[in-house]
Amino acid sequence: MPRINLLPWREAERKERKLSFMVALVAAALGAAVVTLGAYLLYSTLVHAQIRRNELLRTHIQMLDHQIGEIQSLEKTKRKFLARMHIIEQLQRSRPQIVHVFDQIVRTVPQGLYLTAVSEKGSRIQFNGVAQSSTRVSEFMRNIDGSHWLADAELLVIRADHGQPGSTFTLDARVVSPHSRRSAGAQRTLRAARGARR
């Protein structure tokens, strides 16, 4: 039987397997490198895109903050203008009121009484004057309470000057509008009607 030497064939097969293993190893390393590089590039692109989006959002937020600041300053200006308009409207409404008040003062002063000074403090008017008697002062106070533009007459001082006829007095009254007087009267009537029902 002939003998065949298989050593050179086995050695060649081992070298071939070793070579294919090395090629596969290099191919796997290259594949892993390509996958890693692709993943790095993908994540890098995503990170840069997110950074750009964040910067864009920051820019828009700054623009919106600036616009909000402008809106707030416009709101303050608007409130100031509205307050001024309200004051002007009140002045416009109260402008004819003083004419009516002075007309009512002239109508309420009885004979035998004259005024020496009239001063206004807010919604109250103070009267200083001289009357022939205290009944004239009482009549003046009743006339004030019965007028459309004055109410709540209150005597502060009455003094008889020795050596001079008559008495000096100081009283004040509240300025009201006929509309508020009518609504207050209606409320008083309503309260009286409710009290009568009980």
C-alpha positions in Angstrom: 0.0 0.0 0.0 1.4 3.3 -1.0 2.0 6.0 1.7 0.8 9.6 1.1 2.4 12.4 3.0 -0.5 14.8 4.0 1.6 17.3 6.0 2.2 19.8 3.2 -1.6 19.8 2.4 -2.5 20.3 6.0 0.0 23.1 6.4 -1.4 24.8 3.3 -5.0 24.4 4.6 -4.0 25.8 8.0 -2.3 28.8 6.3 -5.4 29.3 4.2 -7.7 29.1 7.3 -5.4 31.5 9.1 -5.5 33.9 6.1 -9.3 33.7 5.9 -9.6 34.3 9.6 -7.3 37.4 9.3 -9.3 38.6 6.4 -12.5 38.1 8.3 -11.0 39.8 11.4 -9.8 42.8 9.3 -13.3 42.9 7.5 -15.0 42.8 11.0 -12.7 45.5 12.3 -13.3 47.7 9.2 -17.1 47.1 9.5 -17.0 48.0 13.2 -15.0 51.1 12.3 -17.4 52.1 9.6 -20.5 51.5 11.9 -18.8 53.5 14.7 -17.9 56.3 12.3 -21.4 56.3 10.9 -22.9 56.3 14.4 -20.6 59.1 15.4 -21.4 61.2 12.4 -25.1 60.5 12.9 -25.1 61.6 16.5 -22.8 64.5 15.8 -25.2 65.7 13.1 -28.2 65.2 15.5 -26.3 67.1 18.3 -25.4 70.0 15.9 -29.0 70.1 14.7 -30.2 70.3 18.3 -27.7 73.0 19.1 -28.9 75.0 16.1 -32.5 74.5 17.2 -31.6 75.6 20.8 -29.9 78.7 19.5 -32.9 79.5 17.3 -35.2 79.0 20.3 -32.9 81.3 22.4 -33.0 83.9 19.7 -36.8 83.7 19.5 -37.1 83.8 23.3 -35.0 86.9 23.5 -37.1 88.5 20.8 -40.3 87.5 22.7 -38.8 88.8 25.9 -38.1 92.1 24.2 -41.6 92.2 22.8 -43.1 91.4 26.2 -41.1 94.3 27.7 -42.4 96.6 25.0 -46.0 95.4 25.7 -45.6 95.9 29.4 -44.3 99.4 28.8 -47.2 100.1 26.5 -49.6 98.7 29.1 -48.1 101.2 31.7 -48.5 104.0 29.2 -52.0 102.9 28.5 -52.9 102.9 32.2 -51.4 106.4 32.6 -53.4 107.7 29.6 -56.6 106.0 30.9 -56.0 107.6 34.4 -55.5 111.0 32.7 -58.6 110.5 30.6 -60.6 109.6 33.7 -59.4 112.7 35.5 -60.2 114.8 32.4 -63.7 113.3 32.2 -64.3 114.0 35.9 -63.2 117.6 35.4 -65.5 117.9 32.3 -68.4 116.5 34.3 -67.7 118.7 37.4 -67.2 121.9 35.3 -70.9 122.8 35.1 -71.4 121.5 38.7 -69.6 124.5 40.3 -71.9 126.8 38.4 -74.9 125.0 39.8 -73.4 125.0 43.3 -72.9 128.7 43.3 -76.4 129.2 41.9 -77.7 127.0 44.8 -75.7 129.0 47.3 -77.3 132.2 46.1 -80.7 130.6 46.3 -80.2 129.2 49.8 -78.9 132.3 51.5 -81.9 133.9 53.4 -82.5 137.6 54.0 -80.8 138.8 57.1 -77.7 136.7 56.5 -74.6 137.4 54.4 -71.5 135.4 53.6 -68.0 136.7 54.2 -66.1 133.7 52.9 -66.7 130.5 51.0 -64.0 127.8 50.7 -64.0 124.3 49.2 -62.2 121.3 50.6 -62.7 118.2 48.5 -66.4 117.5 48.4 -67.3 119.9 51.2 -67.8 123.7 51.2 -67.3 125.8 54.2 -69.3 129.0 54.7 -68.3 131.9 57.0 -70.8 134.7 57.5 -72.8 137.0 59.6 -76.5 136.5 60.5 -79.0 138.8 62.2 -80.0 135.9 64.5 -79.5 132.2 65.0 -82.9 131.5 63.3 -81.4 132.9 60.1 -78.6 130.4 60.4 -81.1 127.6 61.0 -83.1 128.7 57.9 -79.9 128.7 55.9 -79.1 125.1 57.0 -82.6 124.0 56.1 -82.3 125.6 52.7 -79.0 123.8 52.1 -80.5 120.4 53.1 -83.5 121.1 50.7 -81.3 122.1 47.7 -80.4 119.8 44.8 -76.6 120.4 44.9 -75.9 120.8 48.6 -76.6 118.5 51.6 -75.6 117.6 55.1 -75.2 121.1 56.5 -73.3 121.1 59.8 -72.9 124.1 62.1 -69.3 124.4 63.3 -69.2 127.7 65.1 -71.8 130.4 66.0 -70.7 133.3 68.1 -72.4 136.5 69.1 -70.1 139.5 68.8 -70.6 142.1 71.6 -71.0 145.6 70.3 -72.0 144.4 66.8 -75.5 143.3 65.7 -75.9 139.7 64.7 -73.7 136.6 65.1 -70.8 135.2 63.1 -71.0 131.6 62.1 -69.1 128.9 60.3 -70.8 125.9 58.8 -70.0 123.4 56.1 -72.0 121.3 53.6 -71.4 118.5 51.2 -71.6 119.0 47.5 -73.8 116.4 45.8 -75.3 115.9 42.4 -79.1 115.7 41.8 -78.6 112.2 40.4 -76.8 110.9 43.6 -79.4 112.6 45.7 -82.3 110.9 43.8 -80.6 107.5 44.1 -80.0 108.0 47.8 -83.7 109.1 48.2 -84.8 106.0 46.3 -82.7 103.8 48.6 -84.1 105.5 51.7 -87.7 104.9 50.4 -86.9 101.3 49.6 -85.4 100.8 53.1 -88.5 102.4 54.7 -90.8 100.2 52.6 -88.9 97.1 53.7 -89.1 98.2 57.3 -92.9 98.8 57.0 -93.4 95.2 55.6 -91.7 93.7 58.7 
